[in-house]
Amino acid sequence: MPDWAKRVAEGLGPGPHVAVTGISPSGNIHVGNLREVLVAEAVVDALRARGEEVRFVFHADTVDPLRKIAPGIPASFKQYIGHSLSRVPDPEGCHENYAEHFLGPFEDSLKQMEVDVEILRSHELYEGGLYAEVTREAIEHTAELRQILQEVSGREMPEHWSPYLPRTRDGKLGGRVLEHLPEERKVVYVDEDGWEEVADYGRGEGKLGWRVELAARWKALRATFEPFGKDHTSRGGSTDTADRMAKEVFHYPVPGRYEYEWIQIKGRGAMSSSKGIVLLPNELLDIMPPDALRGMVLGRDPARALDLDLGNGFPRFMDEYRAETEERFVPFTHLVTVAQTVAGDPERAAEMLRRGGYEEAASDLTKLRQDLIYARNWVEKWAPPQYRLGVRDEVPPEAETLDAEQRRYLAAVAGRLEDGMEGDAVQDLLYSTAVESGLKPKAAFGAVYMVLLGEKSGPKAGPFVAGLDAGFVRERFLGVSGVTTNGGAEG
């Protein structure tokens, strides 16, 4: 359990507690959004570890209006601008509505990660009456809320501004409130065409504006903790207004808070659904186990910006993760080579790993099968060119660049390589033979990689060579060196 989460939990005092997190599902819910959920989860775990009763909620803002068209959505969806996301059709017809189209995959990822969170949809909360009382309070204190918004944001609010947005007959949110009927939990409003109508806020026929809703939500859900990204906590931002509204209008204590930093994709910038710079949780779950994803997304301290490197930096990250969870792990680069060599066959992979000295990894075929899938998925989508390799069926043409010293070195190794040698023994053999031959290790190991992979470098040579059939390696080395299997020179 991270120390920062313990410190946050200690600052929240005695429970019961309600930890709230959430997002408006108006576009892809990316790994940056996942960071917020995992920050809350860590604090929830810390609270529960000390015996506190905690409710953990993910509040999906499904009643929010569609404000702009997300990348990849047909331009025809402009007709739904201003409509609640839960009332906009799914652009691909695969979910109940637009909100579920984006919320569904994210919810699936949370389940895969076994995040124990209760998912609430705001349109259901409004329709079920949960927000009725706080909506009444907000409407009755319109003047105070308007004043707070103006003072905090520095913007002059329209004369007829209202904290409540009724849903008009055409489905849009934003009718102008004319009169409040508190005993009936209704408002009289006029739409943009001048028609007067009545909206029942006890049945969800509208919603509170975002900044007011944030404070109202805290009271309605009895929230005691909520993490926020720096975009919300900046001066004059939504938390500044919500803090004052909670204390001065709703008379509810401001929940505990943790400010987390954004996640960037190396070379592309900060993640943003509206800009199309997204990395979805299910994409990362294709290349690593759930706990590894937790570690990557949270980092050492979520209050610091995170630059995700899924290329050259990923093998190092996986090795660090494995080192914390396994006594003797297979280096990720070696696993990548094995996965490409055996075409995902776990039994052949186990044989290679066993010969390379990784008996523990070879003994669990179920785990090995999944690890091979992670490795192959990474190679296919994220790996730099130098990792996309496999043992060549024939001598690579690149081997023609080897000089005479390297060829003699390979012949010497072939003469000493025995069946059943383990990875450490092969590593010693390769190195000691290079020293005896007067060949620099870089040139010696480069020769090994060149004749097997057609590359100048590769995974740790000892375990890699040990994982291959010794007879195959001897034949390949001798063939390139120009020495026949009976000891004579070819030709």
C-alpha positions in Angstrom: 0.0 0.0 0.0 1.6 3.3 -1.1 2.6 5.8 1.6 0.9 8.7 -0.1 -2.5 6.8 0.1 -1.9 6.1 3.8 -1.3 9.8 4.5 -4.4 10.9 2.6 -6.5 8.3 4.5 -5.1 9.5 7.9 -6.1 13.1 7.0 -9.8 12.0 6.4 -10.5 11.2 10.0 -13.0 8.6 11.2 -15.7 7.2 8.9 -18.0 6.1 7.6 -16.6 7.3 4.3 -17.8 7.7 0.7 -15.1 8.0 -1.9 -16.3 9.4 -5.2 -14.7 9.5 -8.6 -16.2 9.9 -12.1 -16.2 11.2 -15.6 -18.5 12.4 -18.4 -18.6 9.5 -20.9 -18.7 11.9 -23.9 -15.7 10.2 -25.6 -13.1 7.5 -25.0 -12.4 7.0 -21.3 -8.6 6.7 -21.3 -5.8 5.7 -19.0 -5.6 9.3 -17.7 -9.2 8.9 -16.4 -8.2 5.5 -15.0 -5.6 7.2 -12.9 -8.3 9.0 -11.0 -10.1 5.8 -10.2 -7.0 4.0 -9.1 -6.0 7.0 -6.9 -9.4 6.7 -5.2 -9.0 2.9 -4.9 -5.7 3.2 -3.2 -7.1 5.6 -0.6 -10.2 3.4 -0.1 -7.9 0.4 0.5 -5.9 2.4 3.1 -9.2 3.4 4.8 -10.4 -0.2 4.9 -7.0 -1.4 6.1 -7.6 0.6 9.3 -11.1 -0.8 9.7 -13.2 2.0 8.2 -16.5 1.5 6.5 -16.2 2.8 3.0 -18.5 3.1 0.0 -16.5 3.5 -3.3 -18.5 5.1 -6.1 -17.8 5.9 -9.8 -20.2 8.6 -10.9 -20.8 8.4 -14.6 -22.2 11.8 -15.8 -24.5 10.2 -18.3 -27.1 13.1 -18.0 -24.5 15.6 -19.2 -25.2 17.3 -22.6 -23.3 16.3 -25.7 -21.1 19.4 -26.2 -19.1 18.5 -29.2 -18.5 15.5 -31.5 -15.7 13.2 -30.4 -13.1 12.1 -33.0 -14.4 9.3 -35.1 -18.1 10.1 -34.5 -20.2 10.9 -37.6 -20.7 14.6 -38.3 -24.5 13.9 -38.4 -24.4 13.6 -34.6 -24.3 17.4 -34.5 -28.1 17.2 -34.3 -27.7 15.8 -30.8 -25.6 18.7 -29.4 -27.2 19.7 -26.1 -28.9 16.4 -25.6 -28.1 14.2 -22.6 -25.6 11.5 -23.4 -28.0 8.8 -22.2 -30.5 10.0 -24.8 -28.1 10.1 -27.8 -28.0 6.9 -29.9 -24.9 4.8 -30.0 -23.0 5.8 -33.1 -22.2 2.2 -33.9 -25.4 0.6 -32.6 -23.6 -1.7 -30.2 -24.8 -0.2 -26.9 -28.0 1.2 -25.5 -26.9 4.8 -26.0 -23.9 7.1 -26.7 -22.9 7.2 -23.0 -22.8 3.4 -22.8 -20.7 3.2 -26.0 -17.8 4.8 -24.1 -18.7 3.7 -20.5 -19.1 0.0 -21.3 -15.5 -0.7 -22.4 -14.2 1.2 -19.4 -16.4 -0.7 -17.0 -15.2 -4.0 -18.6 -11.6 -2.9 -17.9 -12.4 -2.1 -14.2 -14.0 -5.6 -13.9 -10.9 -7.2 -15.4 -8.8 -5.3 -12.9 -11.1 -6.4 -10.1 -11.7 -2.8 -9.0 -14.4 -3.0 -6.3 -16.3 0.1 -7.3 -20.0 0.8 -7.5 -20.9 2.4 -10.9 -23.7 5.0 -10.8 -25.2 6.6 -13.8 -26.3 10.2 -13.2 -29.4 10.0 -15.4 -30.7 7.2 -13.2 -30.0 9.2 -10.0 -31.9 12.2 -11.3 -34.8 10.1 -12.5 -34.9 8.2 -9.2 -35.1 11.4 -7.2 -31.7 11.3 -5.5 -31.0 14.9 -6.6 -34.4 16.3 -6.0 -33.7 17.8 -2.6 -30.4 19.4 -3.6 -31.9 20.7 -6.8 -34.6 22.4 -4.8 -32.0 23.9 -2.5 -30.0 25.1 -5.6 -33.0 26.8 -7.2 -34.1 28.5 -4.0 -30.5 29.9 -3.7 -30.1 30.9 -7.3 -28.9 34.4 -6.4 -26.2 33.2 -3.9 -24.9 30.6 -6.4 -24.8 33.2 -9.2 -22.8 35.5 -7.0 -20.3 32.8 -6.1 -19.8 31.9 -9.7 -19.2 35.5 -10.6 -16.7 36.1 -7.8 -14.7 32.9 -8.3 -14.7 32.7 -12.1 -14.5 36.5 -12.7 -17.3 36.1 -15.4 -20.6 38.1 -15.4 -23.4 35.5 -15.5 -26.5 36.2 -17.6 -29.4 38.0 -16.0 -31.7 35.0 -16.2 -29.0 32.5 -15.2 -30.4 29.5 -13.3 -28.5 26.6 -11.6 -31.1 24.2 -13.2 -31.2 23.2 -16.9 -34.7 21.9 -17.8 -35.0 19.4 -20.8 -37.0 21.1 -23.5 -39.5 19.4 -25.8 -36.8 18.9 -28.5 -34.6 17.0 -26.0 -32.0 19.7 -25.4 -30.9 20.9 -21.9 -31.2 24.6 -21.3 -34.7 26.0 -21.1 -34.9 29.3 -19.2 -36.4 28.9 -15.8 -39.3 31.3 -15.1 -40.8 30.0 -11.9 -40.1 27.4 -9.2 -42.9 25.2 -7.8 -41.1 23.6 -4.8 -44.1 21.7 -3.4 -44.5 19.9 -6.8 -40.7 19.7 -7.4 -41.2 21.4 -10.8 -40.1 24.5 -12.6 -41.9 26.5 -15.3 -39.5 27.3 -18.2 -39.6 28.8 -21.6 -37.7 27.2 -24.6 -35.8 29.0 -27.3 -39.0 29.2 -29.4 -40.9 30.9 -26.7 -43.0 28.0 -25.6 -43.7 27.7 -21.8 -43.5 24.2 -20.4 -43.1 22.5 -17.0 -40.2 20.2 -16.0 -40.3 17.8 -13.0 -36.9 17.8 -11.4 -37.9 15.0 -9.1 -38.2 12.7 -12.2 -35.0 13.8 -13.9 -36.5 16.2 -16.5 -33.3 18.2 -16.5 -30.1 18.6 -14.5 -28.0 21.0 -12.5 -25.2 22.9 -14.2 -21.8 21.2 -13.8 -20.3 23.6 -11.2 -23.4 23.6 -9.1 -23.9 19.8 -9.5 -20.4 19.1 -8.2 -21.2 20.6 -4.8 -24.7 19.2 -4.8 -23.4 15.7 -5.7 -21.1 15.8 -2.6 -24.2 16.3 -0.4 -26.5 13.9 -2.2 -23.9 11.1 -2.1 -22.5 12.1 1.3 -19.0 12.2 -0.2 -16.0 12.4 2.1 -13.2 12.1 -0.5 -12.7 12.8 -4.2 -9.5 13.1 -6.3 -9.2 15.7 -9.0 -6.9 16.4 -11.9 -5.1 19.7 -12.0 -7.5 21.1 -14.6 -10.3 21.2 -12.0 -8.1 22.5 -9.1 -6.6 25.4 -10.9 -7.4 28.9 -9.6 -11.0 29.8 -10.5 -11.7 26.2 -11.5 -14.6 23.9 -10.7 -13.4 22.9 -7.2 -13.0 26.6 -6.1 -16.7 27.3 -6.9 -17.9 23.9 -5.6 -16.1 24.4 -2.3 -17.8 27.7 -1.6 -21.2 26.4 -2.8 -20.9 23.4 -0.6 -20.2 25.5 2.5 -22.3 28.6 1.9 -25.4 27.1 0.1 -25.6 23.4 0.7 -24.1 23.6 4.2 -22.0 20.5 3.6 -18.3 20.0 4.5 -15.9 20.0 1.6 -14.7 16.4 1.0 -11.1 15.4 1.4 -9.1 15.9 -1.8 -6.1 14.6 -3.7 -4.7 16.4 -6.7 -3.2 14.1 -9.3 -1.2 15.0 -12.4 -1.9 14.1 -16.0 -0.5 11.2 -17.9 1.3 11.8 -21.2 2.1 9.4 -24.0 5.8 9.7 -24.9 6.1 11.7 -28.1 2.4 12.6 -28.3 1.6 14.7 -25.2 -1.1 14.7 -22.6 -4.0 12.4 -23.2 -7.2 14.1 -24.4 -10.4 12.4 -25.7 -11.3 15.6 -27.5 -7.9 15.8 -29.3 -7.9 12.0 -30.1 -4.8 11.5 -28.0 -6.0 8.5 -26.1 -4.7 5.2 -24.7 -7.5 2.9 -23.5 -7.1 0.7 -20.4 -8.0 -2.4 -22.4 -5.1 -1.7 -24.8 -2.7 -1.9 -21.9 -4.4 -4.9 -20.4 -3.5 -6.6 -23.7 0.2 -6.3 -22.9 0.4 -6.6 -19.1 -1.4 -8.0 -16.1 -3.9 -5.8 -14.1 -1.5 -5.3 -11.1 1.3 -4.2 -13.5 -1.2 -1.7 -15.0 -2.0 -0.4 -11.6 1.7 0.2 -10.9 2.3 1.9 -14.2 -0.7 4.2 -14.0 -0.2 5.3 -10.4 3.6 5.5 -10.6 5.6 6.3 -7.5 3.4 9.3 -6.8 0.3 10.3 -8.8 0.9 13.9 -7.8 3.7 13.8 -10.4 3.2 13.9 -14.2 3.7 10.5 -15.9 5.2 10.0 -19.3 4.3 6.6 -20.6 7.0 4.9 -22.7 5.5 1.8 -24.3 8.4 1.3 -26.6 12.0 1.0 -25.5 11.1 1.7 -21.8 8.4 -1.0 -21.5 10.7 -4.1 -21.1 12.5 -2.3 -18.2 9.2 -1.5 -16.6 8.1 -5.1 -16.9 11.3 -6.4 -15.4 11.0 -4.0 -12.4 7.4 -5.2 -11.9 8.4 -8.9 -12.1 11.3 -8.3 -9.7 8.8 -7.1 -7.1 6.4 -10.1 -7.6 8.6 -13.1 -8.5 11.8 -14.5 -7.1 13.3 -15.5 -10.4 11.6 -13.9 -13.4 12.2 -14.2 -17.1 13.5 -10.9 -18.5 10.8 -9.4 -20.7 13.1 -9.2 -23.8 13.9 -12.9 -23.4 10.2 -13.7 -23.2 9.6 -11.6 -26.3 12.2 -13.6 -28.2 10.8 -16.9 -27.0 7.2 -15.8 -27.9 8.3 -15.0 -31.4 10.4 -18.2 -31.7 7.7 -20.6 -30.6 4.7 -18.8 -32.2 3.0 -18.7 -28.9 3.2 -22.5 -28.2 3.5 -22.7 -24.3 4.9 -26.2 -24.3 7.7 -25.3 -26.7 8.2 -22.1 -24.8 8.5 -24.0 -21.5 11.1 -26.3 -23.1 13.1 -23.2 -24.2 12.8 -21.6 -20.8 13.7 -24.8 -18.9 16.9 -25.2 -21.0 17.6 -21.5 -20.3 17.5 -22.1 -16.5 14.0 -20.6 -15.9 12.4 -23.7 -14.4 9.9 -21.9 -12.3 8.5 -20.0 -15.2 8.4 -23.2 -17.3 6.4 -25.1 -14.7 3.3 -22.9 -14.8 1.9 -23.4 -18.3 -1.3 -21.4 -17.6 0.7 -18.3 -16.5 3.2 -18.8 -19.3 0.5 -19.0 -21.9 -0.8 -15.6 -20.8 2.7 -14.1 -20.5 3.4 -15.2 -24.1 0.2 -13.4 -25.2 1.3 -10.2 -23.4 4.7 -10.4 -25.1 3.4 -11.1 -28.6 0.8 -8.3 -28.3 3.5 -5.9 -27.3 5.7 -6.9 -30.2 2.8 -6.5 -32.7 1.7 -3.0 -31.5 4.4 -1.2 -29.6 7.8 -2.8 -29.9 10.6 -0.9 -31.7 12.1 -2.7 -34.8 15.0 -4.2 -32.9 12.6 -6.3 -30.8 10.7 -7.7 -33.7 12.7 -10.8 -34.3 12.8 -14.6 -34.2 15.3 -17.3 -34.8 15.9 -17.5 -38.6 15.1 -20.8 -40.3 18.1 -20.2 -42.6 21.4 -18.4 -42.1 20.6 -14.7 -42.3 22.2 -12.9 -45.2 23.5 -10.4 -42.7 25.9 -13.0 -41.4 28.1 -12.5 -44.5 29.4 -9.4 -42.7 31.2 -11.5 -40.0 34.9 -11.4 -40.2 37.3 -14.3 -39.9 37.9 -13.8 -36.1 34.1 -13.9 -35.4 33.8 -17.1 -37.5 36.6 -18.8 -35.7 34.9 -17.8 -32.4 31.6 -19.4 -33.5 33.5 -22.6 -34.4 35.1 -22.7 -31.0 31.8 -22.2 -29.2 30.2 -24.9 -31.2 33.0 -27.3 -30.2 32.3 -26.6 -26.5 28.5 -26.3 -26.4 27.0 -29.4 -24.8 23.4 -30.7 -24.7 21.5 -29.6 -21.6 23.7 -26.7 -20.6 21.8 -24.1 -18.6 21.7 -20.4 -19.3 24.4 -19.3 -16.8 26.8 -22.0 -18.1 26.2 -20.9 -21.7 26.8 -17.3 -20.8 30.1 -18.2 -19.2 31.0 -20.3 -22.2 30.3 -17.5 -24.6 32.3 -15.0 -22.6 35.3 -17.1 -21.7 35.6 -18.3 -25.3 35.7 -14.6 -26.5 38.4 -13.8 -24.0 40.5 -16.8 -25.0 40.0 -15.9 -28.7 41.2 -12.3 -28.1 37.8 -11.1 -29.4 36.0 -8.2 -27.7 32.7 -9.3 -26.1 30.7 -6.9 -28.2 32.0 -8.5 -31.4 31.6 -12.0 -30.0 28.1 -11.7 -28.8 27.2 -9.7 -32.0 28.3 -12.7 -34.0 25.9 -15.0 -32.0 23.0 -12.7 -32.6 23.8 -12.2 -36.2 23.8 -15.8 -37.2 20.7 -16.7 -35.2 18.6 -13.5 -35.5 20.1 -11.5 -38.2 20.5 -8.6 -35.7 23.5 -7.0 -34.0 22.0 -7.3 -30.6 19.3 -9.3 -28.8 18.3 -10.8 -25.4 20.8 -12.0 -22.9 22.8 -14.5 -24.9 23.3 -17.3 -22.4 19.7 -18.1 -21.6 18.7 -17.4 -25.2 21.1 -19.9 -26.7 20.5 -22.4 -23.9 16.8 -22.3 -24.8 17.5 -23.4 -28.3 18.3 -27.0 -29.4 22.0 -27.4 -28.9 22.4 -29.5 -32.0 20.8 -26.7 -34.1 23.0 -24.1 -32.6 26.2 -26.1 -33.2 25.2 -26.8 -36.8 24.4 -23.1 -37.5 27.7 -21.9 -35.9 29.8 -24.4 -37.7 28.0 -23.7 -41.0 28.8 -20.0 -40.8 32.3 -20.6 -39.6 33.1 -22.8 -42.6 33.9 -25.9 -40.5 32.0 -29.1 -41.2 30.4 -31.2 -38.5 33.3 -33.7 -38.9 35.8 -31.0 -38.0 37.2 -30.2 -41.5 36.9 -27.0 -43.4 34.1 -26.7 -46.0 35.0 -26.6 -49.7 
